[in-house]
Amino acid sequence: MIDQIKEKAEKYFEDTVATRRHIHANPELSFEEYQTSEFVKGKLQEYGIPFKEGYVKTGIVGLIEGNNPSKKTIALRADMDALPIFEENDKEYKSKNEGVMHACGHDVHTSSLLGAARILNELKDQWEGTIKLIFQPGEERLPGGASLMIKENALENPKPNYIFGQHVLPSMEVGKVGFKPGMYMASTDEIYMTIKGKGGHAALPHLNIDPVLITSHVIVALQQVVSRNASPSVPSVLSFGKVIANGATNIIPDKVMVEGTFRTMDEEWRADAHTKITRLAKEIAQSMGGDCDIEIRKGYPYLVNDEELTLKARENAIQYMGAENVIDMDLRMTAEDFSYYTQRMPGCFYRLGTGNESKGITSGLHTSTFDIDENALKTGVGLMAWLAICELKGRSF
């Protein structure tokens, strides 16, 4: 079976590359993946795979039934949305949509799932059960396409027993994959603050209430929420990435807008931290004569990989790729809405190496120069197909 899968991954490699390049060149933002959805549906029709459309407008669920379809169901998931980033790569498949880019590898995820589906469909007389293909919109934007797909019953009829997802990792060399059983990725919350004061001439600060100065005190003080309150055993991150003060060299503005993120791996501490962030920001602003409006939008929960499923998948990956190409991953403070699926069923979310230092392919996720070594698509397609078949057969090597 391994030889069959590898032969087909190689046979269809050029097609998979072309699929990836088409999706990369035509990126669409979260919940706007209309052309991408049409493209995916066209591919499923080409492969003879039935599907249902219209989940969260652009989401698609395909079904591949093997022998004895009701025996077990395995779900495979890919996200389809892109990011609001101007691509700086000089490639033939560079984004045609200015200001939108597949800088997080969702083009790879979608093309890999399509390739895996093609192989699984051609081999369906050799396995029992059903494989559910989930092509999901809106991973990059709250409330997360996964949560909405679930609300619209994408996991029903049939309900999967297990779910697999993969994500590119540019810091890992092409040809390698990574697994982490148990707790793996953080929850994520968005913080929006408006620090309000009284603007005026910068040369007359005694007549103003400077929101820029207040903001600086608030941002610095909020770091103690993590450094002086979080338990060392609970990883936490509080970062601010956007500050807008529309004044000038000689103008103090009336308000400053701030955006940030809070991430952790403990729900009780998560709630406590929200309270501490809100209270501290408001009290500091008020103590300096201003005020603070703050909103914390609760985002994705932390992601826990099922221990048994992930350890089994790791062993099956070793069988497929060799032990030297299977890496043990550390905790990550990044977040993924795949976590919503893992709250409903045992799941395994693993990493696909896409970097190649010798080729200069080293740019990180969410950067304007992100790209992949496309040889990763052979692994992305083949391993996903292999893991699904192994789990359907209940095999661990």
N, C-alpha and C positions, 0 to 999 in steps of 0.2 A: 504493500500500500504506500509506503514512504516513497519508493521508487516511482510509482505511478504519479503521485502528487508532485514530486520534484520534476518529473518529465513534463507534466502539464504546465507547471509554473514557468518552466523554461520555454515551452512551446508558445505560451500566450504572453510571454514577457513583453514583446514589442507592443502588443495590443494594450497591455496594462499600462505601459509607459505613455502611450498615446492617450489613454483615458485620463491618467493623472495630469498630463500636460494640458489637455482640454479644460479640465476642471480648474487647474491652476490659472490658466489664462482668462477664465471667466468667473472670477470670484463674486460671491454675493454675501451681503451682511446677514446677521442673525434674523431669522424669520422672514427673510426676503429671498430664499433660495429657489426661486421659481424655475429659472433655466436649468439649474443644477438638478432639480427634481425631475424635470422633463428628460434630461439626459440620462439619469439613472433609470427611469422607467423604460426608456428606449433600449438600454442595455439589457435589462431584465427580460424584455420582450424578445430581444435577439437571442438570449440564452434559453428561452422557453420556460422561464420561471414565473409562475403566477404571483400577483401582488395585489395589495389594497393600497389606495392612495388617499390623500386628503387629511391625514393626521396632522393637526396643528398647521393646516393649509399645505405645507410642502413635504411633510413626512411620509415615508413609504414603509410598508411592511411586506416582505416577500416570504414565501413558504416553499421549502423543498421537502417533499415527502419521500422517504425511502421505503423499504419494506416494513410492514407493521408500523404505520405512522404514529399510532397512539402509544407506543412503547415508552418513549421518552422524547422530550423536546429541548433542544439547545438553542439559545438565542445568540446571535452575533451582531454587534452594534458598531455603526460608524456615524460620525457627525459630519455635517456638510457645510457649515457656515464659515465665513472668512472674517477678517479683522479690518478695522478702519485705519490702514497703514498704506503709505505711498511706497510701492515697491521700487527698489533701486538696482535690482539685478538686471544685467544686460543679457537676457536669454530670449530665445525665440518664443518661449512660452510665458514671457513676462505678462503680468496682469494687463488686460485691456481696459479694465474699469479703474480709472484714476482714483487713487485714495482708498482702494479696497485691495486686500492681498491675503492669500492663503499663507500667512506667516506662522501658523500653528500646526500645519501639517494635515488639516482635515481633508485636503485633496488626496493625500496618501491614504488616509483611513478609508475614504469612500472607494477609491480605486482598488485598494487591497480587498475590501469586502466584496466588491463586484467580481474580482478575479477569483477569490475563494469560492464564491457562490457558483461561478461557472464550473469550477473543478468538482465541487460537491454534487452539483446537479448531474454531471457526467458520470459520477461514480455511485449514484444513488441506489443502484441495484446491489451494491456491496455493503450497505449498512442498513440498520433498522432505526426507525424513529423519524423525527421531523426537525428540520433546521429552520428557525425563524430569523429572517434578515431584517434588521432595524436600521433604516437610514433616517437619521434624526436631524432636525433643524435646531438652531439656536443654542448651541452649547456655550457660546461666549457671552451670553446676555441673560441676566436674571429675568424671569424665574427659572430659566433653564429649560431647553426643549425636552429633556428627559422627563422632568416632572409633568409637563403638559402631555407628552406622549402617553404616559402612564394614566393620566386622568381621562384621556380619550380611548382607553382600553386597548392600547397597542400590545399589552402583555397578555391579553385574553385570547381564547379560541384559536390555537391552544395556548395554555399558560406554560412558559418555559420552566424547566427544572433548574437550569443553570444559565448563566450569561457570561460571555467573554467580550472584552474590548481591548483594543491596543492603541497606543499613542506613540508618536515619533519622539525620539530623544537624540538631538544633534550632538550632545556630548559623548554619546556612545557610538563606537565605530560600526560602520555598516557590516552586516553579517552576524551581529550579536543581538541578543534580547535579554531583558531583565525582568525578574519576578520578585515580589515582596509579599509573603503571606501576612495576614493580620492587618493591623492599622498601617495605612500607607500614605494617604493624602489628607490635607487639612480641610476643615470647613472654611467658608469664605463669606465675609460680610462687607458691604459697602458703606462708607461713612461720608456723609455730606454735611458740611458746616458752613454757615454764613455768620461771620463775625461782624457785628454792626457797631459803628461808632459815630463820629461826627466829623465830616471832612472839612477841608479848608486849605489855606495857604500853608505850604510846608515851612515857611520861614516864621510862622506864628503858631507853633505847636501848642502853646498854652491856651489857645482859643479853640482847640480841637480835641476830639477823643479819637486817638490814632488807632484804627482797626488793624493796621499793618503791625504795629508794635504789639498789640494784644494777641494777634495771630501767632507771632513768633513765640510769645510766652506760652500760649496754649499748646502749640506743637511740641515744644521742648518738654513741657510738664507732662504731657500725655505719655511720653516714653516710660515714665515711672509706673504706668499701669501694668506693663509687662515686666520691667526690670525689678520692681519692688513688690509686685503683687502675685505674679504668676508663679506657680510651683515649678521648680526646676525639672520636675518629672513630666510636665505638660508643655510641649513645644507651642510657642505662641509668637506671632508677628504682628506688629502694628506699624504701618507705613503710610506716608502721605505722598502722593505723586502729582498732585495738581493744586496749585495755589494761584488764584487770580485776584490781583489788586489793581484795578483800572484807574490808577492815579498817574502821576508824572513826576519828573524831577522836583517840581515845586508845587505839587498837588497831593494832598492827603485825601484818599477816597473815603466815601461813607461806609463802605463795606468791603470785606474780603471773602471770597469763596474758596473753600478748601475741600478736596476729595481725597479719600484714603481707603485703606482696607485693613480689616482685622481678621486674623486666621488662627485657628487653634485646633486641638484634638480632644476636647472635653466639653460636653454640653453644659454642665453646671458652671464651669468657669467661663464659658462663652457668655452665658446670660449675665453673670456677675460682672464681667469685663464691660459689657454694654452699659450697665448701670454706672460703673466707675468712669467710663469715658464721657458719658453724657453729663454727669454731675460735675466732674473736674473742669470740663470745657466751659460750662455755663458759669461756674463759680469764679473762675479766673477772669473771664470776660467781664462779669459784673463787678468784680473787685477793682477793675481798672476803669470803670465808668461806662463800659459798653454792654453788649449782650451777645448771646450766641444762640442761633437756631440750629439744632442738630437733628439729623435723621440718620438712623442706622438701619439699613435694609438687610434683613437676614437672608443670606444666600444659601449656597449648597451645603449640605451636611458633610462631615468628614467621610472619607472613603475607607472601608474595611474590606480587604480581600478575604474571602473564605479560606481558612487555613488548609483544610483537606483538599479542596478543589485546586487551590493555587500550588500546593506542593506536588499534587499529581500532575498538573499542567507543566510544572518545572521539569519533572522527570520525563514527561513525554517530549518536551522541547529538547532535552538532552539526547533522547533517542533520535530525534529528527535532525539535530544540528551538531551534536557533540558537546561534551561538558565544557570545553574551552570557550564555547560561544554563548553560554548561558550564565548570566551575571546575577548575583544577589543584590537587590536594590536597597537603598536606605530610605528612611522617611522623607517625604517631600512636603514643603509648605505650600506648594501649588495646589489648586483645587480642580475638581471635575464634576460635572453633573451626572456622570456615570454612577456616582454615589447613590443617587435616587433608586437606580435599579438594584444595587446591592442591599438596599433596605427591604426589598421585596423578595429576593431570592439569593442563593449563594452565587457570588460573582468572582471573576478574576480579571483584573485590569493590569496589563503588562506593557513593557516598553519595547519599542522597536528601534534599534540603532540605525541612524541615517547619516552620521557624520563620516567624513573622510579627510583627515588632516593632510594627507599627501596631495589631495586635489584642491585643497584650500576650502573645503566645505565644512566650515566650523561655526558659522553664525548661529546665535541662539534663537530660541522661540520668541515670537512677538517682536522680531527685528525686521528692518526693511531689506536686509540682505539674506534672510533665511532661505535656504535651499537644501536639497537632499542629494545624496548619492543614490541614483535611481535603481541601483542594484538591490537596494533595500526592499524593493517591491517584490522581488522573488521570495524573500523571507516573509514579508508581510502577507502575501497571498498564500504561500505554501503552509506556513506554520499555523495560520488560522484554520485552514481546512483540516490539517492534521489534528489539532487540538479538539476540534468539533467531533471528528470521527472517533477519536480515542475516548472521549467522554460518552458518546452514544454507545460505544461498545463496552464501556466500563473498564477500560484498560489503563494500566499504569505500568511502565516498564522499569 
